Amino acid sequence: MEDVNKINQEFKCIPVFEEKQETTEGKLSGYSISIKDCICVKGMETCASSAILKGYKPLFNATAVEKVLEQGGKIIGKTVQDEFGFGSFSLNVGKGYDIPLNPNDKERVCGGSSGGSACLTKVASFKHISLAESTGGSIVCPAAYCGVVGLCPTYGRVSRYGLLDYGNSLDKIGPMAKTVKECALALEIISGFDEKDSTSLDVPVENYSELMNEDISGLKIGLIKESINDIQDEVKLAFEKTVEKLKEKGAIVEEVSLPLNFKYGISTYYIIALSESSTNLSKYCGMRYGAEAELKESFNEYFSKIRSEKFGDEAKRRIMLGTFARMSGYRDAYYIKATKVRTLLINEYKELFKEYDVLISPTMPNVAPKIKDATKLTPLENYMMDVLTVGPNLAGLPHISVPILEDGKMPVGFMIIGDHLQEGKILQVAKEVEE
């Protein structure tokens, strides 16, 4: 814990450090496990980095946390994030937490919303895995910016029980680690059916650690051509070099297109995600749990006051936009239409998977920007940073980011996307990229 404290003092990534372990036996024996602040750990403050949940300590563990503890993992604390997952840079932290600093360059962002998880994973000198969460790219984005491996599973592959929801139809819990092998191990442990989660898939868990070692010779890979337009030169160069190495190992790489996803993906994602988030956040009123104040006025005045004071600016913006999209006069024009477009976007992916084993693209269009530059971006410019990651999240597809281009330079993420429940395939390609 002394090491964790020192890391937090330098990088501001794990503000809550507290040990919890149930056994020293199991597949995770010897591993320290950090938990993103939106995933419940019994008796440990869990507030999604929001002041409105300050002091909230769950009376139960998330199912993923239970599985980690059963396999000998030692939980060491909660990593900082954008408030309720609202951000791509971990700049929207609430509750008085500091902004986490990129381990490769402290003047740059960690990515979001799981910035603390990626930062700690990068700097930890001990055996470490972080449980993070993704709604529209919150695992692979910070993994790419910090230079670690981040795996987002198929929607429903890992139980969401015990997760503080952002978007119910989008949220997934997944691991971050230094290596593909460790991510595969963690995924094996946390996957599986859970009767406490109605979206949980009752499908056998595969041996991902074995599947990832299969040869990629003859594997058909679709390179998403829209993903290499309008990206930084160093990202494009590193990506293209890695593609050539995959070809040398016998993979068949061909360009493919996702025109609908790149035209409508961002707008569809944000209408659906913000509509769901405004509903989910309506229960945080300063009475049931978390922050509270003395009741001196009417209930409505009390709720308005405490929500105005305790929610951050980005949270309030998303609540208002999501509420607008669900209002009776606009629901058909925005939310209902977005759900229909979402089906078209999913079908576009499914057509490609009839011919290709996996799809590839850069994870992010740039390397981690400097904090001073990221703070100048407009909300719309912030949202556009998710252009490469919202697609697989909207479709509920498994995807993984593997770091390329180190050697003293800022890391670049290489993203591999698979069909539903094809985590083994993306891990297979990820292992080759890593090597």
KASULCOR-V575191 format. One record per residue. N is the residue number from 0. PHI is phi in radians with two decimals (* if undefined). PSI is psi in whole degrees, 0 to 359 (* if undefined). D_FIRST is the distance of its C-alpha to the first C-alpha in whole Angstrom. Layout:
n->N phi->PHI psi->PSI d_first->D_FIRST
n->N phi->PHI psi->PSI d_first->D_FIRST
//
This chain:
n->0 phi->* psi->333 d_first->0
n->1 phi->-1.12 psi->320 d_first->4
n->2 phi->-1.11 psi->319 d_first->5
n->3 phi->-1.11 psi->318 d_first->5
n->4 phi->-1.06 psi->316 d_first->6
n->5 phi->-1.12 psi->318 d_first->9
n->6 phi->-1.08 psi->316 d_first->10
n->7 phi->-1.15 psi->322 d_first->10
n->8 phi->-1.07 psi->325 d_first->12
n->9 phi->-1.52 psi->320 d_first->14
n->10 phi->-2.00 psi->353 d_first->15
n->11 phi->1.02 psi->40 d_first->15
n->12 phi->-1.87 psi->342 d_first->14
n->13 phi->-2.42 psi->79 d_first->11
n->14 phi->-1.20 psi->337 d_first->12
n->15 phi->-1.95 psi->107 d_first->11
n->16 phi->-2.08 psi->120 d_first->7
n->17 phi->-2.72 psi->131 d_first->8
n->18 phi->-1.48 psi->144 d_first->8
n->19 phi->-2.65 psi->121 d_first->11
n->20 phi->-2.59 psi->138 d_first->13
n->21 phi->-1.88 psi->333 d_first->17
n->22 phi->-2.70 psi->156 d_first->18
n->23 phi->-1.79 psi->4 d_first->17
n->24 phi->-1.81 psi->143 d_first->20
n->25 phi->2.38 psi->179 d_first->21
n->26 phi->-1.17 psi->340 d_first->21
n->27 phi->-1.85 psi->15 d_first->18
n->28 phi->-1.03 psi->129 d_first->17
n->29 phi->1.61 psi->353 d_first->14
n->30 phi->-1.68 psi->136 d_first->13
n->31 phi->-1.61 psi->135 d_first->10
n->32 phi->-2.10 psi->120 d_first->12
n->33 phi->-1.70 psi->152 d_first->12
n->34 phi->-2.19 psi->127 d_first->15
n->35 phi->-1.01 psi->145 d_first->17
n->36 phi->-1.19 psi->357 d_first->18
n->37 phi->-1.73 psi->6 d_first->21
n->38 phi->-1.93 psi->127 d_first->20
n->39 phi->-1.27 psi->133 d_first->20
n->40 phi->-2.18 psi->125 d_first->17
n->41 phi->-0.97 psi->125 d_first->19
n->42 phi->1.35 psi->1 d_first->18
n->43 phi->-1.95 psi->129 d_first->15
n->44 phi->-0.89 psi->128 d_first->17
n->45 phi->-2.34 psi->109 d_first->19
n->46 phi->-2.37 psi->12 d_first->21
n->47 phi->0.89 psi->33 d_first->22
n->48 phi->0.97 psi->36 d_first->21
n->49 phi->-2.11 psi->138 d_first->24
n->50 phi->-1.14 psi->336 d_first->25
n->51 phi->-1.26 psi->344 d_first->27
n->52 phi->-1.94 psi->15 d_first->25
n->53 phi->-0.96 psi->129 d_first->23
n->54 phi->1.55 psi->355 d_first->21
n->55 phi->-1.29 psi->122 d_first->22
n->56 phi->-2.12 psi->111 d_first->20
n->57 phi->-1.06 psi->153 d_first->22
n->58 phi->-1.66 psi->10 d_first->24
n->59 phi->-2.66 psi->163 d_first->23
n->60 phi->-1.69 psi->147 d_first->21
n->61 phi->-1.08 psi->152 d_first->23
n->62 phi->-1.02 psi->319 d_first->24
n->63 phi->-1.08 psi->323 d_first->22
n->64 phi->-1.16 psi->317 d_first->19
n->65 phi->-0.99 psi->317 d_first->21
n->66 phi->-1.17 psi->323 d_first->22
n->67 phi->-1.13 psi->315 d_first->19
n->68 phi->-1.13 psi->322 d_first->18
n->69 phi->-1.12 psi->335 d_first->21
n->70 phi->-1.74 psi->19 d_first->20
n->71 phi->1.52 psi->6 d_first->17
n->72 phi->-1.21 psi->143 d_first->15
n->73 phi->-1.86 psi->111 d_first->11
n->74 phi->-1.28 psi->134 d_first->11
n->75 phi->-2.02 psi->354 d_first->7
n->76 phi->2.61 psi->188 d_first->9
n->77 phi->-1.98 psi->129 d_first->13
n->78 phi->-1.54 psi->149 d_first->14
n->79 phi->-1.29 psi->155 d_first->17
n->80 phi->-2.66 psi->170 d_first->20
n->81 phi->-1.08 psi->143 d_first->24
n->82 phi->-0.91 psi->120 d_first->25
n->83 phi->0.98 psi->16 d_first->26
n->84 phi->1.55 psi->13 d_first->26
n->85 phi->-1.56 psi->79 d_first->29
n->86 phi->2.84 psi->162 d_first->29
n->87 phi->-1.94 psi->1 d_first->29
n->88 phi->-2.26 psi->357 d_first->26
n->89 phi->1.03 psi->35 d_first->24
n->90 phi->-1.67 psi->344 d_first->26
n->91 phi->-1.67 psi->39 d_first->26
n->92 phi->-1.28 psi->143 d_first->23
n->93 phi->-1.98 psi->197 d_first->24
n->94 phi->1.06 psi->18 d_first->22
n->95 phi->1.38 psi->8 d_first->22
n->96 phi->-1.25 psi->155 d_first->19
n->97 phi->-1.47 psi->158 d_first->19
n->98 phi->-1.27 psi->129 d_first->21
n->99 phi->-1.18 psi->148 d_first->18
n->100 phi->-1.88 psi->138 d_first->20
n->101 phi->-1.14 psi->126 d_first->21
n->102 phi->-1.11 psi->337 d_first->19
n->103 phi->-1.46 psi->337 d_first->23
n->104 phi->-2.90 psi->108 d_first->24
n->105 phi->-1.16 psi->351 d_first->22
n->106 phi->-1.52 psi->357 d_first->26
n->107 phi->-1.93 psi->161 d_first->26
n->108 phi->-1.32 psi->161 d_first->25
n->109 phi->-1.56 psi->345 d_first->22
n->110 phi->1.58 psi->166 d_first->25
n->111 phi->-2.57 psi->171 d_first->25
n->112 phi->-1.58 psi->354 d_first->24
n->113 phi->-1.56 psi->45 d_first->21
n->114 phi->-1.07 psi->319 d_first->20
n->115 phi->-1.11 psi->321 d_first->16
n->116 phi->-1.11 psi->315 d_first->16
n->117 phi->-1.17 psi->318 d_first->18
n->118 phi->-1.06 psi->309 d_first->17
n->119 phi->-1.11 psi->321 d_first->13
n->120 phi->-1.07 psi->321 d_first->15
n->121 phi->-1.19 psi->317 d_first->17
n->122 phi->-1.59 psi->343 d_first->14
n->123 phi->-1.08 psi->128 d_first->12
n->124 phi->-1.59 psi->354 d_first->12
n->125 phi->-1.82 psi->167 d_first->11
n->126 phi->-1.14 psi->120 d_first->13
n->127 phi->-2.56 psi->140 d_first->13
n->128 phi->-2.34 psi->142 d_first->15
n->129 phi->-2.01 psi->137 d_first->16
n->130 phi->-1.58 psi->118 d_first->18
n->131 phi->-2.07 psi->189 d_first->20
n->132 phi->-2.58 psi->144 d_first->24
n->133 phi->-2.25 psi->137 d_first->27
n->134 phi->-1.97 psi->311 d_first->30
n->135 phi->-2.31 psi->13 d_first->32
n->136 phi->2.48 psi->13 d_first->30
n->137 phi->-1.28 psi->355 d_first->26
n->138 phi->-1.72 psi->309 d_first->25
n->139 phi->-1.31 psi->329 d_first->27
n->140 phi->-1.06 psi->302 d_first->27
n->141 phi->-1.16 psi->330 d_first->24
n->142 phi->-1.07 psi->317 d_first->23
n->143 phi->-1.16 psi->315 d_first->27
n->144 phi->-1.19 psi->328 d_first->26
n->145 phi->-1.67 psi->342 d_first->22
n->146 phi->1.55 psi->43 d_first->24
n->147 phi->-2.26 psi->176 d_first->22
n->148 phi->-1.63 psi->131 d_first->24
n->149 phi->-2.27 psi->128 d_first->24
n->150 phi->-2.10 psi->122 d_first->26
n->151 phi->-1.89 psi->116 d_first->28
n->152 phi->-1.39 psi->174 d_first->30
n->153 phi->-0.96 psi->140 d_first->33
n->154 phi->-1.02 psi->124 d_first->33
n->155 phi->1.67 psi->349 d_first->33
n->156 phi->-1.19 psi->323 d_first->32
n->157 phi->-2.01 psi->134 d_first->28
n->158 phi->-1.04 psi->139 d_first->29
n->159 phi->-1.67 psi->3 d_first->28
n->160 phi->-1.09 psi->127 d_first->28
n->161 phi->1.60 psi->10 d_first->25
n->162 phi->-1.75 psi->133 d_first->25
n->163 phi->-1.34 psi->105 d_first->26
n->164 phi->-1.14 psi->142 d_first->29
n->165 phi->-1.77 psi->295 d_first->30
n->166 phi->-2.25 psi->113 d_first->33
n->167 phi->-0.99 psi->323 d_first->34
n->168 phi->-1.55 psi->4 d_first->36
n->169 phi->-2.18 psi->333 d_first->34
n->170 phi->-1.20 psi->136 d_first->30
n->171 phi->-2.43 psi->139 d_first->28
n->172 phi->-1.66 psi->134 d_first->25
n->173 phi->-2.65 psi->167 d_first->24
n->174 phi->-1.64 psi->155 d_first->21
n->175 phi->-2.16 psi->141 d_first->20
n->176 phi->-2.74 psi->174 d_first->19
n->177 phi->-1.31 psi->332 d_first->20
n->178 phi->-2.25 psi->159 d_first->23
n->179 phi->-1.12 psi->321 d_first->26
n->180 phi->-1.03 psi->318 d_first->25
n->181 phi->-1.21 psi->324 d_first->22
n->182 phi->-1.14 psi->320 d_first->23
n->183 phi->-1.09 psi->317 d_first->26
n->184 phi->-1.06 psi->312 d_first->24
n->185 phi->-1.09 psi->320 d_first->22
n->186 phi->-1.13 psi->320 d_first->25
n->187 phi->-0.99 psi->321 d_first->27
n->188 phi->-1.32 psi->317 d_first->24
n->189 phi->-1.54 psi->349 d_first->24
n->190 phi->-1.35 psi->164 d_first->28
n->191 phi->2.21 psi->161 d_first->31
n->192 phi->-1.20 psi->143 d_first->33
n->193 phi->-2.43 psi->117 d_first->32
n->194 phi->-1.16 psi->346 d_first->35
n->195 phi->-1.39 psi->350 d_first->32
n->196 phi->-2.13 psi->114 d_first->33
n->197 phi->-1.19 psi->345 d_first->36
n->198 phi->-1.68 psi->0 d_first->36
n->199 phi->-1.21 psi->137 d_first->34
n->200 phi->-1.57 psi->130 d_first->36
n->201 phi->-1.57 psi->73 d_first->37
n->202 phi->-2.29 psi->137 d_first->37
n->203 phi->-0.99 psi->145 d_first->36
n->204 phi->-1.52 psi->129 d_first->33
n->205 phi->-1.45 psi->166 d_first->34
n->206 phi->-1.51 psi->85 d_first->32
n->207 phi->-1.12 psi->328 d_first->31
n->208 phi->-1.11 psi->331 d_first->29
n->209 phi->-1.48 psi->316 d_first->33
n->210 phi->-1.05 psi->327 d_first->35
n->211 phi->-1.22 psi->345 d_first->33
n->212 phi->-1.57 psi->0 d_first->34
n->213 phi->-1.26 psi->149 d_first->38
n->214 phi->-1.18 psi->143 d_first->40
n->215 phi->-1.68 psi->2 d_first->41
n->216 phi->-1.01 psi->126 d_first->44
n->217 phi->1.52 psi->353 d_first->47
n->218 phi->-1.18 psi->134 d_first->44
n->219 phi->-1.62 psi->121 d_first->46
n->220 phi->-2.07 psi->128 d_first->43
n->221 phi->-1.71 psi->120 d_first->44
n->222 phi->-1.59 psi->116 d_first->43
n->223 phi->-1.26 psi->108 d_first->43
n->224 phi->-1.16 psi->328 d_first->46
n->225 phi->-1.14 psi->337 d_first->45
n->226 phi->-1.28 psi->343 d_first->41
n->227 phi->-1.82 psi->12 d_first->42
n->228 phi->-1.58 psi->142 d_first->44
n->229 phi->0.98 psi->46 d_first->43
n->230 phi->-2.12 psi->161 d_first->40
n->231 phi->-1.08 psi->147 d_first->39
n->232 phi->-1.03 psi->318 d_first->41
n->233 phi->-1.17 psi->329 d_first->37
n->234 phi->-1.19 psi->314 d_first->36
n->235 phi->-1.10 psi->316 d_first->40
n->236 phi->-1.11 psi->313 d_first->40
n->237 phi->-1.11 psi->320 d_first->37
n->238 phi->-1.12 psi->313 d_first->38
n->239 phi->-1.15 psi->324 d_first->41
n->240 phi->-1.11 psi->320 d_first->40
n->241 phi->-1.19 psi->323 d_first->38
n->242 phi->-1.06 psi->318 d_first->41
n->243 phi->-1.08 psi->323 d_first->43
n->244 phi->-1.17 psi->324 d_first->41
n->245 phi->-1.14 psi->321 d_first->41
n->246 phi->-1.12 psi->320 d_first->44
n->247 phi->-1.09 psi->333 d_first->44
n->248 phi->-1.54 psi->7 d_first->43
n->249 phi->1.75 psi->0 d_first->45
n->250 phi->-1.29 psi->147 d_first->44
n->251 phi->-1.72 psi->112 d_first->47
n->252 phi->-1.94 psi->124 d_first->46
n->253 phi->-2.31 psi->148 d_first->48
n->254 phi->-1.26 psi->139 d_first->48
n->255 phi->-2.30 psi->168 d_first->48
n->256 phi->-2.27 psi->142 d_first->48
n->257 phi->-2.23 psi->66 d_first->46
n->258 phi->-1.06 psi->319 d_first->49
n->259 phi->-1.16 psi->318 d_first->48
n->260 phi->-1.09 psi->321 d_first->44
n->261 phi->-1.42 psi->343 d_first->44
n->262 phi->-1.55 psi->321 d_first->47
n->263 phi->-2.05 psi->356 d_first->46
n->264 phi->-1.04 psi->309 d_first->42
n->265 phi->-1.07 psi->310 d_first->40
n->266 phi->-1.14 psi->320 d_first->43
n->267 phi->-1.11 psi->314 d_first->43
n->268 phi->-1.03 psi->310 d_first->39
n->269 phi->-1.22 psi->327 d_first->39
n->270 phi->-1.12 psi->314 d_first->41
n->271 phi->-1.23 psi->312 d_first->40
n->272 phi->-1.09 psi->316 d_first->36
n->273 phi->-1.27 psi->327 d_first->37
n->274 phi->-1.10 psi->316 d_first->40
n->275 phi->-1.21 psi->322 d_first->37
n->276 phi->-1.20 psi->323 d_first->34
n->277 phi->-1.13 psi->327 d_first->37
n->278 phi->-1.23 psi->313 d_first->38
n->279 phi->-1.10 psi->324 d_first->34
n->280 phi->-1.46 psi->355 d_first->33
n->281 phi->-1.18 psi->339 d_first->36
n->282 phi->-1.40 psi->349 d_first->34
n->283 phi->-1.54 psi->97 d_first->32
n->284 phi->-2.19 psi->4 d_first->34
n->285 phi->1.39 psi->20 d_first->32
n->286 phi->-2.22 psi->315 d_first->34
n->287 phi->-1.30 psi->316 d_first->32
n->288 phi->-2.80 psi->163 d_first->28
n->289 phi->1.39 psi->212 d_first->26
n->290 phi->-1.07 psi->147 d_first->28
n->291 phi->-2.62 psi->165 d_first->31
n->292 phi->-2.53 psi->172 d_first->34
n->293 phi->-1.27 psi->134 d_first->37
n->294 phi->-1.47 psi->104 d_first->40
n->295 phi->-2.00 psi->346 d_first->43
n->296 phi->-2.18 psi->194 d_first->44
n->297 phi->-1.20 psi->163 d_first->45
n->298 phi->-1.02 psi->315 d_first->43
n->299 phi->-1.08 psi->319 d_first->43
n->300 phi->-1.15 psi->321 d_first->43
n->301 phi->-1.11 psi->312 d_first->40
n->302 phi->-1.05 psi->314 d_first->38
n->303 phi->-1.09 psi->318 d_first->40
n->304 phi->-1.14 psi->311 d_first->38
n->305 phi->-1.24 psi->325 d_first->35
n->306 phi->-1.22 psi->324 d_first->34
n->307 phi->-1.16 psi->323 d_first->36
n->308 phi->-1.39 psi->324 d_first->33
n->309 phi->-1.67 psi->332 d_first->30
n->310 phi->-1.36 psi->143 d_first->31
n->311 phi->-1.34 psi->172 d_first->30
n->312 phi->-1.06 psi->316 d_first->33
n->313 phi->-1.19 psi->323 d_first->33
n->314 phi->-1.08 psi->315 d_first->32
n->315 phi->-1.13 psi->321 d_first->35
n->316 phi->-1.06 psi->315 d_first->37
n->317 phi->-1.25 psi->326 d_first->36
n->318 phi->-1.09 psi->315 d_first->37
n->319 phi->-1.18 psi->317 d_first->40
n->320 phi->-1.13 psi->318 d_first->41
n->321 phi->-1.16 psi->321 d_first->40
n->322 phi->-1.15 psi->319 d_first->42
n->323 phi->-1.04 psi->315 d_first->45
n->324 phi->-1.15 psi->339 d_first->45
n->325 phi->-1.75 psi->355 d_first->45
n->326 phi->-1.09 psi->148 d_first->48
n->327 phi->-0.95 psi->324 d_first->51
n->328 phi->-1.34 psi->345 d_first->53
n->329 phi->-2.16 psi->352 d_first->51
n->330 phi->-0.98 psi->313 d_first->49
n->331 phi->-1.16 psi->322 d_first->52
n->332 phi->-1.26 psi->331 d_first->52
n->333 phi->-2.04 psi->291 d_first->48
n->334 phi->-1.12 psi->310 d_first->46
n->335 phi->-1.10 psi->319 d_first->49
n->336 phi->-1.11 psi->320 d_first->50
n->337 phi->-1.10 psi->321 d_first->46
n->338 phi->-1.16 psi->327 d_first->45
n->339 phi->-1.24 psi->319 d_first->49
n->340 phi->-1.13 psi->324 d_first->48
n->341 phi->-0.97 psi->318 d_first->44
n->342 phi->-1.06 psi->320 d_first->46
n->343 phi->-1.11 psi->321 d_first->48
n->344 phi->-1.18 psi->320 d_first->45
n->345 phi->-1.11 psi->316 d_first->44
n->346 phi->-1.09 psi->327 d_first->47
n->347 phi->-1.11 psi->318 d_first->47
n->348 phi->-1.12 psi->314 d_first->44
n->349 phi->-1.07 psi->326 d_first->46
n->350 phi->-1.10 psi->320 d_first->49
n->351 phi->-1.18 psi->324 d_first->47
n->352 phi->-1.28 psi->353 d_first->45
n->353 phi->-1.24 psi->337 d_first->49
n->354 phi->-2.01 psi->330 d_first->49
n->355 phi->-2.02 psi->146 d_first->46
n->356 phi->-1.31 psi->317 d_first->43
n->357 phi->-2.51 psi->165 d_first->40
n->358 phi->-2.07 psi->151 d_first->40
n->359 phi->-2.30 psi->153 d_first->38
n->360 phi->-2.88 psi->166 d_first->38
n->361 phi->-1.08 psi->152 d_first->35
n->362 phi->-1.29 psi->312 d_first->32
n->363 phi->-2.20 psi->153 d_first->33
n->364 phi->-1.32 psi->355 d_first->36
n->365 phi->-2.58 psi->169 d_first->34
n->366 phi->-1.43 psi->168 d_first->31
n->367 phi->-0.96 psi->123 d_first->29
n->368 phi->-1.31 psi->162 d_first->31
n->369 phi->-1.24 psi->147 d_first->30
n->370 phi->-0.99 psi->318 d_first->28
n->371 phi->-1.12 psi->330 d_first->31
n->372 phi->-1.41 psi->320 d_first->34
n->373 phi->-1.12 psi->326 d_first->32
n->374 phi->-1.22 psi->344 d_first->32
n->375 phi->-1.56 psi->351 d_first->36
n->376 phi->-1.23 psi->144 d_first->36
n->377 phi->-1.30 psi->163 d_first->39
n->378 phi->-0.94 psi->319 d_first->37
n->379 phi->-1.14 psi->319 d_first->40
n->380 phi->-1.11 psi->323 d_first->38
n->381 phi->-1.07 psi->314 d_first->35
n->382 phi->-1.12 psi->325 d_first->36
n->383 phi->-1.20 psi->344 d_first->38
n->384 phi->-1.13 psi->341 d_first->35
n->385 phi->-1.57 psi->12 d_first->34
n->386 phi->-1.01 psi->328 d_first->38
n->387 phi->-1.56 psi->344 d_first->37
n->388 phi->-1.87 psi->341 d_first->34
n->389 phi->-1.22 psi->330 d_first->36
n->390 phi->-0.99 psi->300 d_first->38
n->391 phi->-1.11 psi->333 d_first->36
n->392 phi->-1.29 psi->319 d_first->34
n->393 phi->-1.06 psi->322 d_first->38
n->394 phi->-1.49 psi->354 d_first->39
n->395 phi->1.21 psi->28 d_first->36
n->396 phi->-1.57 psi->146 d_first->36
n->397 phi->-1.26 psi->139 d_first->33
n->398 phi->-2.64 psi->155 d_first->32
n->399 phi->-2.45 psi->143 d_first->29
n->400 phi->-1.94 psi->129 d_first->29
n->401 phi->-2.07 psi->133 d_first->28
n->402 phi->-1.28 psi->137 d_first->28
n->403 phi->-2.28 psi->166 d_first->31
n->404 phi->1.03 psi->78 d_first->32
n->405 phi->-1.77 psi->253 d_first->29
n->406 phi->0.84 psi->45 d_first->30
n->407 phi->1.46 psi->352 d_first->29
n->408 phi->-1.72 psi->167 d_first->30
n->409 phi->-1.18 psi->137 d_first->29
n->410 phi->-1.18 psi->154 d_first->28
n->411 phi->-2.11 psi->143 d_first->30
n->412 phi->-1.72 psi->137 d_first->30
n->413 phi->-1.91 psi->117 d_first->32
n->414 phi->-1.79 psi->134 d_first->33
n->415 phi->-2.08 psi->127 d_first->35
n->416 phi->-2.01 psi->135 d_first->36
n->417 phi->-2.08 psi->168 d_first->37
n->418 phi->-1.23 psi->167 d_first->40
n->419 phi->-0.93 psi->131 d_first->38
n->420 phi->1.14 psi->20 d_first->37
n->421 phi->-1.84 psi->43 d_first->37
n->422 phi->-1.03 psi->326 d_first->33
n->423 phi->-1.05 psi->320 d_first->34
n->424 phi->-1.16 psi->315 d_first->37
n->425 phi->-1.21 psi->328 d_first->34
n->426 phi->-1.20 psi->325 d_first->32
n->427 phi->-1.06 psi->313 d_first->35
n->428 phi->-1.26 psi->321 d_first->35
n->429 phi->-1.03 psi->321 d_first->32
n->430 phi->-1.09 psi->320 d_first->31
n->431 phi->-1.20 psi->320 d_first->34
n->432 phi->-1.09 psi->317 d_first->33
n->433 phi->-1.08 psi->320 d_first->30
n->434 phi->-1.33 psi->* d_first->32
//
